[in-house]
Amino acid sequence: MAEGVNVRLSGPLREFVDYRIGPKGLYANASEYIRDLVRRDFEHEEGRRWTWLKEQLQPGMEADESEFEALDAEKIISEAHGELTPDAP
């Protein structure tokens, strides 16, 4: 069973939540409103992480093909297993 989270709001924050719920608000109750806020924050954070990743990959995506080096998968695996020294042809 999922644990609940209780939040107490007072003053202007409580008044704002009350404004957002009920017959004139966009939400049926405070829980629905809070879930929507958390969901939006989660999605924002995920978007921020994707943006960071794209920024990190951008130099490689824009690099000229001449800047890349051909790799030999079998040689890399052999080196990882200690079968070859890194300088061996």
Secondary structure, 3 states (H helix, E strand, C coil): CCCCCCCCCCHHHHHHHHHHECCCCCECCHHHHHHHHHHHHHHHHHHHHHHHHHHHHHHHHHCCHHHCCCCCHHHHHHHHCCCCCCCCC
